[in-house]
Amino acid sequence: MDQTLDEAIYNRYIAPTKRQRTGRVGLEFELPVVNREHAPVDFEVIHKVTDAFLCKFHFQEAGRDDDGFIYAALDGKTGDWFAVIDAVMKEITPENKVNLLLFDGELLYVHTNYRDSLHFLRKKTAVFVSTRPLDKEKWEKVPMNMLLAFESGRCRYTGKPHENEFFDSEEKMRMLFLDYAGL
């Protein structure tokens, strides 16, 4: 019975990903249209921050949109996406809770900086990630503050740990509520 279930899961979720790889991964940073004072966000500042981010981490521009703004970049040293995502996790995690699940058609990238918030279960050809163990099998906690990349159920890459663990506080929850209260 267990093998039948594994086959069904593989055929439904894994087999469709066995397509030609583009070598690209998407990261989307959602930027608010208004800031906390309910004033419009200055997109010039956002574009300057993007340029500074590329410069600081030695990324190479990989694409610009129709308006001439950067929308894609590669790690300048290695040309790989793992290094880019690892650097982004270190940059965006101070004071932010970040649980990341990102699949690029080849690798599943997983990261958390919030204790006990992500777990994973390894199977022969797949890995399952959840906010809590879903059954009695041997689920493991996702290591804190470290990017992992899985391929076909095996951990292929491990990032460098950072110190940006997120801790809940009354002030952070109040600010989160205020951010969403105006929607």
C-alpha positions in Angstrom: 0.0 0.0 0.0 2.8 2.4 0.9 4.5 1.9 -2.5 1.1 2.6 -4.3 0.8 5.9 -2.3 4.4 6.9 -3.1 3.7 6.2 -6.8 0.5 8.2 -6.8 2.2 11.1 -5.1 5.2 10.9 -7.5 2.9 10.8 -10.6 0.7 13.6 -9.4 3.3 16.1 -8.1 6.8 15.1 -9.1 6.5 13.7 -12.6 5.0 17.0 -14.1 8.2 18.8 -13.0 10.4 16.5 -15.1 10.4 19.0 -18.0 13.2 20.9 -19.7 14.9 23.3 -17.2 15.2 27.0 -18.0 17.9 27.6 -15.4 15.8 30.5 -14.0 14.1 30.9 -10.7 11.7 33.6 -9.6 11.9 35.8 -6.5 9.2 38.4 -6.1 9.5 41.2 -3.7 6.1 42.6 -3.0 6.3 46.3 -2.4 3.5 48.3 -0.9 1.8 51.0 -2.9 1.5 53.1 0.3 3.8 53.3 3.3 2.8 53.2 7.0 1.9 56.9 6.9 -0.5 56.0 4.0 1.5 58.1 1.6 2.5 56.8 -1.8 5.7 54.8 -1.9 8.6 56.5 -3.8 9.5 54.0 -6.5 12.6 55.9 -7.3 13.9 54.9 -3.8 13.0 51.3 -4.5 14.9 51.3 -7.8 17.9 52.8 -6.1 17.8 50.1 -3.4 17.7 47.4 -6.1 20.7 48.9 -7.8 22.6 49.2 -4.4 21.6 45.6 -3.6 23.2 44.3 -6.9 26.3 46.4 -6.3 26.7 45.3 -2.6 26.4 41.5 -3.4 28.1 41.7 -6.8 25.1 40.5 -8.8 25.1 40.7 -12.5 22.0 42.3 -14.2 20.1 39.6 -16.0 17.1 41.5 -17.3 15.3 44.8 -17.4 11.6 45.5 -17.9 10.0 47.8 -20.6 10.6 50.8 -18.4 14.3 50.0 -18.0 14.2 48.8 -14.4 16.1 45.6 -13.3 13.9 42.6 -12.8 16.4 39.7 -12.7 20.0 39.2 -11.5 22.6 36.4 -11.1 25.3 36.0 -8.6 28.4 37.6 -10.1 30.9 35.1 -8.6 29.2 31.8 -9.3 26.4 32.6 -11.7 24.1 30.4 -9.7 20.7 31.1 -8.1 21.5 29.4 -4.8 24.0 32.1 -3.9 21.5 34.8 -4.9 18.7 33.4 -2.8 21.1 32.7 0.1 22.2 36.4 0.1 18.6 37.6 -0.2 17.6 35.6 2.9 20.4 37.2 4.9 19.4 40.6 3.7 15.6 40.5 4.3 15.4 38.5 7.5 16.5 41.1 10.1 13.2 42.0 11.9 11.1 40.0 9.4 9.6 36.5 9.7 10.5 34.6 6.5 9.3 31.1 5.7 10.4 30.4 2.1 9.3 27.6 -0.2 10.5 28.2 -3.8 10.7 25.7 -6.6 12.6 26.5 -9.8 11.7 23.4 -11.7 14.8 21.6 -10.4 15.4 22.6 -6.8 13.1 23.2 -3.9 14.5 26.1 -1.8 13.5 26.1 1.9 14.3 28.6 4.6 12.9 29.6 8.0 13.9 32.1 10.6 10.9 31.4 12.9 11.4 28.6 15.4 9.4 25.4 14.8 7.5 26.8 11.9 8.6 24.5 9.1 9.1 20.7 9.0 10.1 18.3 6.2 9.8 14.7 5.4 12.2 13.0 3.1 11.0 10.2 0.7 13.0 8.3 -1.9 12.5 10.8 -4.7 10.8 13.7 -3.0 10.7 15.9 0.1 7.5 17.3 1.7 7.5 20.5 3.6 4.7 21.6 6.0 4.2 24.0 8.9 3.7 20.9 11.1 4.2 17.2 10.8 1.2 15.8 9.0 1.4 12.2 10.2 3.5 9.9 12.5 6.4 9.5 10.0 9.8 10.9 10.8 9.4 14.6 10.1 12.4 16.9 10.8 12.4 20.5 11.7 13.8 22.8 9.0 17.1 24.1 10.4 16.9 27.7 11.6 18.4 30.6 9.6 19.9 28.5 6.8 18.8 28.1 3.2 18.4 24.5 2.0 17.9 23.3 -1.6 16.5 19.9 -2.3 16.5 17.9 -5.5 14.6 14.6 -5.9 14.3 14.2 -2.1 18.0 14.9 -1.3 19.5 18.0 0.2 21.8 19.3 -2.5 23.0 22.6 -1.1 23.1 24.2 2.4 23.6 27.9 2.9 25.6 29.7 5.4 23.8 30.2 8.7 22.8 33.8 9.7 21.7 35.2 13.1 18.4 36.7 12.1 15.9 34.7 14.1 12.5 36.2 14.2 10.9 36.7 17.7 7.2 37.7 18.1 6.6 40.8 20.2 3.6 42.8 21.0 5.0 45.8 19.0 5.6 43.7 15.9 2.1 42.2 16.0 0.6 45.7 16.5 2.5 47.0 13.5 1.4 44.0 11.4 -2.2 44.6 12.4 -1.9 48.3 11.5 -0.4 47.5 8.1 -3.3 45.2 7.2 -6.0 47.2 9.0 -6.1 49.8 6.3 -6.7 47.3 3.5 
